[in-house]
């Protein structure tokens, strides 16, 4: 049956499945993809990509990560990062205590 479906029909089927896919849970999404693969003859990865291009997440729906640090701490970290010649975070973490003691000596009390 998969060989007889036109490209337009596959697009229509994909568009019809998108709403169900968007509101489904993880297990249901797997079943929906299995059905889509059986009807269209697509490989599973192609079906995932086809549905994903149809499902667009608006900026209001996306969850945004809350800032870890406030603006004052962030400014201090940027200053330490600049003072260490923009070293990577892994090494900066080790250097922060040393940089703070040096910065404490440099600042007049």
TIMI-2910 file (N, C-alpha, C, CB; in pm, 1 decimal, decimal comma, always signed):
<rs>
+----------+----------+----------+----------+----------+----------+----------+----------+----------+----------+----------+----------+------+
!      n_x !      n_y !      n_z !     ca_x !     ca_y !     ca_z !      c_x !      c_y !      c_z !     cb_x !     cb_y !     cb_z ! resn !
+----------+----------+----------+----------+----------+----------+----------+----------+----------+----------+----------+----------+------+
!    +80,9 !   -118,4 !     +0,0 !     +0,0 !     +0,0 !     +0,0 !    +85,7 !   +125,4 !     +0,0 !    -92,3 !     -0,5 !   +118,2 !  Unk !
!   +202,9 !   +118,4 !    +61,0 !   +286,6 !   +236,6 !    +75,2 !   +337,8 !   +285,9 !    -59,5 !   +403,3 !   +207,3 !   +167,2 !  Unk !
!   +355,3 !   +197,7 !   -154,6 !   +406,7 !   +238,3 !   -284,3 !   +304,5 !   +312,5 !   -367,5 !   +454,8 !   +119,0 !   -359,4 !  Unk !
!   +177,8 !   +305,6 !   -336,4 !    +72,5 !   +366,3 !   -416,1 !    +27,9 !   +502,7 !   -364,8 !    -44,5 !   +275,0 !   -421,2 !  Unk !
!    +81,9 !   +548,9 !   -256,0 !    +39,5 !   +677,4 !   -199,8 !   +122,1 !   +789,2 !   -261,8 !    +53,9 !   +678,3 !    -45,0 !  Unk !
!    +53,4 !   +892,7 !   -305,3 !   +123,2 !  +1005,2 !   -366,3 !   +188,5 !  +1092,0 !   -258,6 !    +26,1 !  +1089,1 !   -451,7 !  Unk !
!   +277,6 !  +1179,0 !   -301,3 !   +346,3 !  +1267,6 !   -208,9 !   +248,7 !  +1363,8 !   -141,2 !   +455,1 !  +1345,8 !   -281,9 !  Unk !
!   +151,8 !  +1411,9 !   -216,9 !    +50,2 !  +1500,1 !   -158,9 !    -30,9 !  +1431,2 !    -51,4 !    -42,3 !  +1551,4 !   -266,6 !  Unk !
!    -64,8 !  +1304,2 !    -75,6 !   -140,4 !  +1228,2 !    +23,8 !    -56,9 !  +1205,8 !   +149,2 !   -185,9 !  +1093,6 !    -34,4 !  Unk !
!    +72,4 !  +1181,4 !   +131,7 !   +160,0 !  +1164,2 !   +247,9 !   +166,5 !  +1292,0 !   +330,0 !   +301,0 !  +1122,8 !   +203,6 !  Unk !
!   +171,4 !  +1404,8 !   +261,9 !   +173,6 !  +1533,2 !   +333,3 !    +43,5 !  +1555,2 !   +409,4 !   +197,6 !  +1649,4 !   +235,1 !  Unk !
!    -68,5 !  +1519,4 !   +348,1 !   -197,9 !  +1533,8 !   +414,8 !   -206,5 !  +1443,5 !   +538,1 !   -312,2 !  +1501,4 !   +317,3 !  Unk !
!   -157,9 !  +1321,1 !   +524,6 !   -158,8 !  +1227,6 !   +636,8 !    -71,3 !  +1280,8 !   +749,0 !   -110,7 !  +1087,9 !   +592,5 !  Unk !
!    +45,5 !  +1331,5 !   +713,7 !   +136,5 !  +1386,6 !   +815,0 !    +72,9 !  +1506,0 !   +885,2 !   +270,6 !  +1428,2 !   +750,8 !  Unk !
!     +8,4 !  +1593,1 !   +809,0 !    -58,2 !  +1709,2 !   +869,1 !   -171,2 !  +1666,1 !   +963,0 !   -113,7 !  +1801,6 !   +759,1 !  Unk !
!   -239,7 !  +1557,4 !   +927,8 !   -348,8 !  +1509,1 !  +1012,9 !   -295,7 !  +1445,7 !  +1141,4 !   -434,7 !  +1408,0 !   +936,6 !  Unk !
!   -178,5 !  +1387,9 !  +1136,3 !   -120,7 !  +1318,6 !  +1251,0 !    -56,0 !  +1416,7 !  +1349,1 !    -17,7 !  +1215,9 !  +1204,0 !  Unk !
!    -15,8 !  +1533,6 !  +1301,2 !    +60,8 !  +1628,0 !  +1383,2 !    -12,9 !  +1667,6 !  +1510,9 !    +92,7 !  +1752,4 !  +1302,7 !  Unk !
!   -141,9 !  +1695,7 !  +1503,3 !   -216,7 !  +1736,6 !  +1622,2 !   -221,1 !  +1625,5 !  +1727,2 !   -358,7 !  +1777,2 !  +1583,6 !  Unk !
!   -243,7 !  +1503,1 !  +1681,2 !   -243,1 !  +1389,9 !  +1774,5 !   -105,3 !  +1372,2 !  +1835,7 !   -286,4 !  +1260,4 !  +1703,7 !  Unk !
!     -2,3 !  +1385,2 !  +1752,6 !   +135,8 !  +1366,2 !  +1798,3 !   +172,9 !  +1471,5 !  +1902,5 !   +233,8 !  +1372,5 !  +1679,1 !  Unk !
!   +132,9 !  +1595,0 !  +1879,3 !   +167,3 !  +1705,0 !  +1969,4 !   +107,2 !  +1684,1 !  +2108,4 !   +119,2 !  +1838,1 !  +1911,0 !  Unk !
!    -15,2 !  +1634,5 !  +2115,2 !    -82,2 !  +1620,3 !  +2243,7 !    -60,0 !  +1483,7 !  +2309,0 !   -229,2 !  +1644,1 !  +2226,3 !  Unk !
!    +10,9 !  +1393,5 !  +2242,3 !    +28,8 !  +1257,7 !  +2293,5 !   +144,3 !  +1249,8 !  +2392,8 !    +52,8 !  +1160,6 !  +2178,4 !  Unk !
!   +140,1 !  +1144,4 !  +2473,4 !   +249,7 !  +1114,6 !  +2564,9 !   +358,4 !  +1038,0 !  +2491,4 !   +199,6 !  +1034,3 !  +2686,7 !  Unk !
!   +462,8 !  +1001,3 !  +2564,0 !   +577,6 !   +936,3 !  +2501,9 !   +541,0 !   +802,4 !  +2436,4 !   +686,2 !   +914,6 !  +2605,4 !  Unk !
!   +467,6 !   +718,3 !  +2505,6 !   +431,2 !   +587,4 !  +2450,9 !   +337,4 !   +602,7 !  +2331,1 !   +364,9 !   +500,3 !  +2559,2 !  Unk !
!   +244,4 !   +696,3 !  +2340,7 !   +150,8 !   +718,7 !  +2230,9 !   +221,7 !   +774,8 !  +2108,2 !    +39,6 !   +813,5 !  +2274,8 !  Unk !
!   +322,9 !   +856,6 !  +2130,0 !   +398,8 !   +910,5 !  +2016,4 !   +465,5 !   +798,1 !  +1938,9 !   +504,5 !  +1011,8 !  +2064,5 !  Unk !
!   +514,5 !   +697,7 !  +2009,3 !   +575,0 !   +582,2 !  +1942,4 !   +473,8 !   +507,8 !  +1857,1 !   +635,6 !   +487,2 !  +2044,9 !  Unk !
!   +352,6 !   +489,3 !  +1910,9 !   +248,1 !   +421,3 !  +1834,1 !   +207,4 !   +503,7 !  +1711,6 !   +125,4 !   +394,5 !  +1923,0 !  Unk !
!   +197,8 !   +634,0 !  +1729,8 !   +160,0 !   +721,0 !  +1618,0 !   +265,6 !   +713,2 !  +1508,3 !   +142,2 !   +867,6 !  +1665,7 !  Unk !
!   +392,5 !   +713,8 !  +1546,8 !   +499,3 !   +701,7 !  +1447,2 !   +495,1 !   +566,2 !  +1377,4 !   +635,9 !   +722,2 !  +1513,0 !  Unk !
!   +465,1 !   +460,0 !  +1452,2 !   +453,2 !   +327,6 !  +1390,3 !   +342,1 !   +326,6 !  +1285,9 !   +426,4 !   +220,3 !  +1497,2 !  Unk !
!   +227,1 !   +388,0 !  +1319,7 !   +115,9 !   +394,8 !  +1224,7 !   +154,7 !   +475,2 !  +1101,4 !     -8,0 !   +456,7 !  +1290,9 !  Unk !
!   +221,4 !   +587,1 !  +1122,9 !   +261,9 !   +672,8 !  +1010,7 !   +359,0 !   +599,1 !   +919,3 !   +326,1 !   +803,2 !  +1062,2 !  Unk !
!   +451,3 !   +524,6 !   +977,5 !   +546,5 !   +446,5 !   +896,7 !   +475,8 !   +336,8 !   +818,0 !   +654,5 !   +384,7 !   +986,4 !  Unk !
!   +377,5 !   +273,0 !   +880,4 !   +305,0 !   +165,3 !   +812,1 !   +223,2 !   +218,8 !   +695,6 !   +213,5 !    +91,7 !   +910,1 !  Unk !
!   +162,8 !   +336,1 !   +713,4 !    +76,6 !   +390,9 !   +608,6 !   +157,6 !   +451,7 !   +495,4 !    -17,0 !   +495,5 !   +666,7 !  Unk !
!   +262,2 !   +526,1 !   +528,9 !   +337,4 !   +599,3 !   +425,6 !   +451,8 !   +520,2 !   +366,1 !   +391,1 !   +726,6 !   +482,5 !  Unk !
!   +501,8 !   +419,7 !   +439,5 !   +615,7 !   +343,9 !   +391,3 !   +748,5 !   +410,8 !   +423,0 !   +603,8 !   +323,0 !   +243,7 !  Unk !
!   +744,6 !   +513,1 !   +505,6 !   +867,3 !   +583,6 !   +542,7 !   +942,7 !   +505,5 !   +648,9 !   +835,8 !   +725,4 !   +593,2 !  Unk !
!  +1072,9 !   +532,4 !   +656,3 !  +1150,4 !   +482,8 !   +768,7 !  +1112,9 !   +566,1 !   +890,5 !  +1304,5 !   +489,2 !   +739,8 !  Unk !
!  +1136,4 !   +512,4 !  +1008,0 !  +1095,2 !   +580,0 !  +1130,8 !  +1163,1 !   +716,3 !  +1146,1 !  +1126,6 !   +492,5 !  +1251,6 !  Unk !
!  +1291,4 !   +724,0 !  +1115,1 !  +1363,3 !   +850,6 !  +1130,7 !  +1305,8 !   +957,1 !  +1037,6 !  +1513,6 !   +831,1 !  +1102,9 !  Unk !
!  +1268,4 !   +917,7 !   +917,4 !  +1208,9 !  +1013,4 !   +824,3 !  +1072,5 !  +1060,2 !   +875,7 !  +1194,7 !   +950,7 !   +683,8 !  Unk !
!   +997,8 !   +969,5 !   +934,0 !   +867,0 !  +1005,6 !   +989,6 !   +883,4 !  +1102,9 !  +1106,7 !   +790,7 !   +879,0 !  +1035,5 !  Unk !
!   +983,2 !  +1078,9 !  +1191,4 !  +1009,7 !  +1169,8 !  +1303,6 !  +1042,3 !  +1308,9 !  +1251,8 !  +1125,5 !  +1116,8 !  +1391,2 !  Unk !
!  +1127,0 !  +1315,7 !  +1150,8 !  +1164,9 !  +1445,9 !  +1095,1 !  +1047,0 !  +1513,9 !  +1026,8 !  +1279,8 !  +1429,7 !   +995,9 !  Unk !
!   +965,3 !  +1437,0 !   +958,4 !   +849,9 !  +1494,9 !   +889,5 !   +750,7 !  +1553,0 !   +989,7 !   +780,9 !  +1389,1 !   +802,0 !  Unk !
!   +727,9 !  +1482,7 !  +1098,7 !   +635,5 !  +1532,0 !  +1201,1 !   +697,9 !  +1649,9 !  +1274,9 !   +598,4 !  +1419,4 !  +1300,9 !  Unk !
!   +827,7 !  +1644,2 !  +1300,2 !   +894,5 !  +1751,3 !  +1374,4 !   +894,4 !  +1882,0 !  +1296,3 !  +1037,7 !  +1711,1 !  +1407,8 !  Unk !
!   +904,9 !  +1876,7 !  +1164,0 !   +901,5 !  +2000,4 !  +1086,6 !   +761,6 !  +2060,0 !  +1085,6 !   +949,1 !  +1975,3 !   +943,5 !  Unk !
!   +661,2 !  +1974,8 !  +1100,0 !   +523,5 !  +2022,4 !  +1106,1 !   +490,8 !  +2080,0 !  +1243,7 !   +426,8 !  +1908,9 !  +1072,2 !  Unk !
!   +551,5 !  +2023,1 !  +1348,6 !   +525,8 !  +2067,9 !  +1484,8 !   +620,8 !  +2183,3 !  +1513,5 !   +543,9 !  +1951,4 !  +1588,6 !  Unk !
!   +567,4 !  +2301,9 !  +1521,2 !   +651,5 !  +2416,1 !  +1554,7 !   +614,5 !  +2464,1 !  +1694,0 !   +635,9 !  +2530,4 !  +1450,4 !  Unk !
!   +715,6 !  +2484,5 !  +1774,1 !   +693,5 !  +2529,3 !  +1910,6 !   +708,0 !  +2680,4 !  +1911,9 !   +792,8 !  +2461,4 !  +2010,7 !  Unk !
!   +603,9 !  +2747,7 !  +1954,1 !   +609,5 !  +2893,2 !  +1958,4 !   +695,0 !  +2937,3 !  +2076,4 !   +467,4 !  +2953,7 !  +1968,1 !  Unk !
!   +751,6 !  +3057,6 !  +2071,7 !   +837,9 !  +3103,8 !  +2181,1 !   +765,4 !  +3110,7 !  +2315,6 !   +894,2 !  +3240,2 !  +2147,6 !  Unk !
!   +633,0 !  +3128,9 !  +2315,2 !   +559,8 !  +3135,9 !  +2440,4 !   +552,5 !  +2998,2 !  +2508,4 !   +418,8 !  +3190,5 !  +2415,7 !  Unk !
!   +553,9 !  +2890,5 !  +2428,9 !   +538,1 !  +2757,0 !  +2482,3 !   +670,5 !  +2702,8 !  +2536,3 !   +482,8 !  +2664,4 !  +2375,6 !  Unk !
!   +781,6 !  +2747,6 !  +2480,8 !   +911,2 !  +2696,2 !  +2522,4 !   +940,0 !  +2732,9 !  +2667,1 !  +1021,5 !  +2749,5 !  +2431,5 !  Unk !
!   +989,4 !  +2637,8 !  +2739,9 !  +1031,2 !  +2665,2 !  +2876,6 !  +1170,3 !  +2724,3 !  +2871,8 !  +1027,6 !  +2536,9 !  +2964,6 !  Unk !
!  +1188,2 !  +2832,6 !  +2942,1 !  +1319,2 !  +2893,8 !  +2944,3 !  +1386,0 !  +2866,2 !  +3077,8 !  +1309,5 !  +3044,4 !  +2918,2 !  Unk !
!  +1514,0 !  +2846,1 !  +3071,8 !  +1590,8 !  +2820,0 !  +3191,0 !  +1601,7 !  +2947,6 !  +3273,6 !  +1729,8 !  +2765,6 !  +3155,3 !  Unk !
!  +1580,9 !  +2933,8 !  +3401,9 !  +1593,8 !  +3049,9 !  +3489,5 !  +1741,5 !  +3080,8 !  +3508,6 !  +1524,2 !  +3025,1 !  +3626,5 !  Unk !
!  +1775,1 !  +3207,8 !  +3521,8 !  +1915,5 !  +3243,3 !  +3541,1 !  +1970,7 !  +3183,1 !  +3670,5 !  +1931,8 !  +3395,6 !  +3542,7 !  Unk !
!  +2090,3 !  +3127,8 !  +3662,3 !  +2153,3 !  +3068,0 !  +3778,6 !  +2203,9 !  +3175,9 !  +3874,2 !  +2268,1 !  +2976,4 !  +3735,7 !  Unk !
!  +2257,6 !  +3282,1 !  +3817,5 !  +2315,6 !  +3388,8 !  +3896,9 !  +2244,9 !  +3520,0 !  +3867,1 !  +2466,0 !  +3401,2 !  +3869,8 !  Unk !
!  +2245,7 !  +3607,3 !  +3967,3 !  +2189,9 !  +3740,6 !  +3948,6 !  +2287,5 !  +3828,0 !  +3871,5 !  +2155,8 !  +3804,7 !  +4084,0 !  Unk !
!  +2245,3 !  +3949,3 !  +3837,1 !  +2331,5 !  +4036,3 !  +3755,8 !  +2461,3 !  +4076,7 !  +3826,9 !  +2255,1 !  +4161,1 !  +3716,8 !  Unk !
!  +2460,5 !  +4092,8 !  +3958,3 !  +2583,8 !  +4133,9 !  +4027,2 !  +2685,0 !  +4020,8 !  +4028,7 !  +2553,3 !  +4178,9 !  +4171,0 !  Unk !
!  +2638,3 !  +3899,7 !  +4056,7 !  +2729,6 !  +3785,0 !  +4058,1 !  +2779,4 !  +3756,5 !  +3916,8 !  +2659,9 !  +3659,7 !  +4117,1 !  Unk !
!  +2691,1 !  +3770,0 !  +3819,7 !  +2730,9 !  +3747,3 !  +3681,1 !  +2838,3 !  +3846,9 !  +3638,8 !  +2609,4 !  +3757,4 !  +3587,9 !  Unk !
!  +2822,2 !  +3974,1 !  +3676,4 !  +2923,4 !  +4075,2 !  +3642,2 !  +3056,9 !  +4042,8 !  +3707,6 !  +2876,7 !  +4215,2 !  +3685,3 !  Unk !
!  +3053,3 !  +3994,6 !  +3833,0 !  +3177,5 !  +3957,5 !  +3901,4 !  +3244,2 !  +3839,0 !  +3832,1 !  +3149,8 !  +3923,8 !  +4049,1 !  Unk !
!  +3164,7 !  +3740,6 !  +3793,2 !  +3220,3 !  +3624,7 !  +3722,1 !  +3279,9 !  +3664,1 !  +3588,3 !  +3113,0 !  +3519,0 !  +3701,0 !  Unk !
!  +3214,0 !  +3755,4 !  +3518,4 !  +3267,4 !  +3801,7 !  +3389,6 !  +3399,6 !  +3874,8 !  +3412,0 !  +3165,3 !  +3894,6 !  +3317,2 !  Unk !
!  +3407,3 !  +3954,6 !  +3517,6 !  +3532,0 !  +4026,0 !  +3547,4 !  +3644,2 !  +3926,9 !  +3579,3 !  +3511,7 !  +4123,7 !  +3665,8 !  Unk !
!  +3613,0 !  +3822,5 !  +3657,4 !  +3714,3 !  +3720,4 !  +3686,9 !  +3754,0 !  +3643,5 !  +3561,7 !  +3662,6 !  +3623,1 !  +3793,3 !  Unk !
!  +3658,2 !  +3617,2 !  +3477,8 !  +3684,8 !  +3545,2 !  +3353,0 !  +3774,6 !  +3628,5 !  +3262,5 !  +3552,8 !  +3510,6 !  +3280,6 !  Unk !
!  +3745,6 !  +3758,5 !  +3253,9 !  +3829,7 !  +3847,9 !  +3173,4 !  +3969,6 !  +3857,9 !  +3233,1 !  +3766,0 !  +3988,1 !  +3163,3 !  Unk !
!  +3979,5 !  +3863,6 !  +3367,4 !  +4109,7 !  +3874,0 !  +3433,7 !  +4193,8 !  +3749,1 !  +3411,0 !  +4091,4 !  +3897,7 !  +3583,5 !  Unk !
!  +4127,8 !  +3634,7 !  +3392,7 !  +4201,3 !  +3510,1 !  +3369,9 !  +4224,4 !  +3484,9 !  +3221,4 !  +4126,0 !  +3392,4 !  +3431,3 !  Unk !
!  +4207,5 !  +3588,2 !  +3140,3 !  +4229,4 !  +3579,4 !  +2995,6 !  +4130,3 !  +3483,6 !  +2929,3 !  +4372,9 !  +3534,1 !  +2966,4 !  Unk !
!  +4006,2 !  +3490,0 !  +2975,9 !  +3895,5 !  +3411,9 !  +2920,2 !  +3923,0 !  +3261,4 !  +2917,3 !  +3865,4 !  +3459,8 !  +2780,6 !  Unk !
!  +3966,4 !  +3210,7 !  +3030,1 !  +3996,4 !  +3068,4 !  +3043,1 !  +3865,7 !  +2988,5 !  +3044,7 !  +4079,5 !  +3041,0 !  +3172,1 !  Unk !
!  +3873,4 !  +2861,6 !  +3013,9 !  +3752,2 !  +2778,2 !  +3011,1 !  +3693,6 !  +2764,2 !  +3150,8 !  +3783,2 !  +2638,7 !  +2952,6 !  Unk !
!  +3565,3 !  +2732,1 !  +3157,7 !  +3493,7 !  +2724,5 !  +3284,0 !  +3549,9 !  +2620,7 !  +3379,0 !  +3350,4 !  +2695,2 !  +3258,6 !  Unk !
!  +3597,9 !  +2510,8 !  +3326,3 !  +3653,1 !  +2404,2 !  +3409,5 !  +3775,2 !  +2454,4 !  +3486,7 !  +3690,6 !  +2282,1 !  +3322,9 !  Unk !
!  +3861,2 !  +2528,6 !  +3419,3 !  +3981,1 !  +2581,1 !  +3484,3 !  +3950,4 !  +2706,4 !  +3564,4 !  +4088,5 !  +2610,8 !  +3380,9 !  Unk !
!  +3852,0 !  +2785,0 !  +3518,7 !  +3814,8 !  +2905,8 !  +3592,2 !  +3761,4 !  +2870,8 !  +3730,5 !  +3710,2 !  +2986,1 !  +3514,0 !  Unk !
!  +3687,1 !  +2763,0 !  +3740,0 !  +3630,9 !  +2719,3 !  +3867,3 !  +3742,0 !  +2696,1 !  +3970,3 !  +3548,0 !  +2590,9 !  +3848,0 !  Unk !
!  +3852,2 !  +2637,1 !  +3926,8 !  +3964,4 !  +2610,0 !  +4015,3 !  +4036,8 !  +2739,7 !  +4051,2 !  +4061,5 !  +2510,6 !  +3949,9 !  Unk !
!  +4040,0 !  +2835,7 !  +3958,3 !  +4114,6 !  +2959,1 !  +3978,2 !  +4038,0 !  +3066,2 !  +4055,8 !  +4154,8 !  +3013,9 !  +3845,9 !  Unk !
!  +3908,0 !  +3053,3 !  +4071,4 !  +3827,5 !  +3158,2 !  +4134,9 !  +3877,8 !  +3192,8 !  +4275,0 !  +3681,8 !  +3114,9 !  +4142,0 !  Unk !
!  +3906,4 !  +3096,0 !  +4363,5 !  +3955,6 !  +3135,8 !  +4496,5 !  +4085,8 !  +3216,4 !  +4489,1 !  +3977,3 !  +3011,9 !  +4583,0 !  Unk !
!  +4176,3 !  +3177,1 !  +4401,3 !  +4302,2 !  +3250,4 !  +4386,2 !  +4277,0 !  +3390,2 !  +4332,3 !  +4398,0 !  +3174,7 !  +4293,4 !  Unk !
!  +4192,0 !  +3401,0 !  +4232,5 !  +4161,3 !  +3531,4 !  +4175,2 !  +4092,8 !  +3622,3 !  +4276,9 !  +4073,3 !  +3515,2 !  +4051,9 !  Unk !
!  +4007,6 !  +3565,9 !  +4361,3 !  +3940,6 !  +3646,8 !  +4462,9 !  +4037,8 !  +3699,4 !  +4568,2 !  +3831,4 !  +3565,8 !  +4530,0 !  Unk !
!  +4136,1 !  +3617,0 !  +4607,5 !  +4233,9 !  +3665,9 !  +4705,6 !  +4321,2 !  +3773,9 !  +4643,7 !  +4321,6 !  +3550,0 !  +4758,2 !  Unk !
!  +4357,6 !  +3758,3 !  +4516,9 !  +4436,6 !  +3859,9 !  +4448,7 !  +4354,5 !  +3987,1 !  +4433,5 !  +4484,3 !  +3809,1 !  +4311,1 !  Unk !
!  +4228,2 !  +3972,2 !  +4397,1 !  +4141,2 !  +4089,3 !  +4380,7 !  +4119,0 !  +4158,2 !  +4514,1 !  +4006,1 !  +4048,8 !  +4319,0 !  Unk !
!  +4110,3 !  +4081,0 !  +4623,1 !  +4092,8 !  +4139,1 !  +4755,8 !  +4213,8 !  +4219,6 !  +4799,4 !  +4065,1 !  +4030,4 !  +4856,7 !  Unk !
!  +4333,3 !  +4175,7 !  +4761,9 !  +4454,4 !  +4250,1 !  +4795,3 !  +4469,0 !  +4375,4 !  +4711,0 !  +4576,3 !  +4162,3 !  +4777,8 !  Unk !
!  +4419,9 !  +4368,4 !  +4587,4 !  +4433,4 !  +4482,5 !  +4496,5 !  +4337,7 !  +4595,1 !  +4531,4 !  +4409,9 !  +4438,6 !  +4353,5 !  Unk !
!  +4224,2 !  +4562,0 !  +4588,4 !  +4124,2 !  +4665,3 !  +4622,0 !  +4158,0 !  +4730,2 !  +4754,2 !  +3982,2 !  +4605,1 !  +4627,8 !  Unk !
!  +4155,2 !  +4860,1 !  +4759,4 !  +4180,9 !  +4926,5 !  +4889,2 !  +4062,8 !  +4907,4 !  +4983,3 !  +4208,5 !  +5078,0 !  +4869,3 !  Unk !
!  +4093,1 !  +4890,2 !  +5110,2 !  +3987,2 !  +4866,0 !  +5208,0 !  +3917,3 !  +4992,0 !  +5252,9 !  +4043,1 !  +4796,2 !  +5326,9 !  Unk !
+----------+----------+----------+----------+----------+----------+----------+----------+----------+----------+----------+----------+------+
</rs>
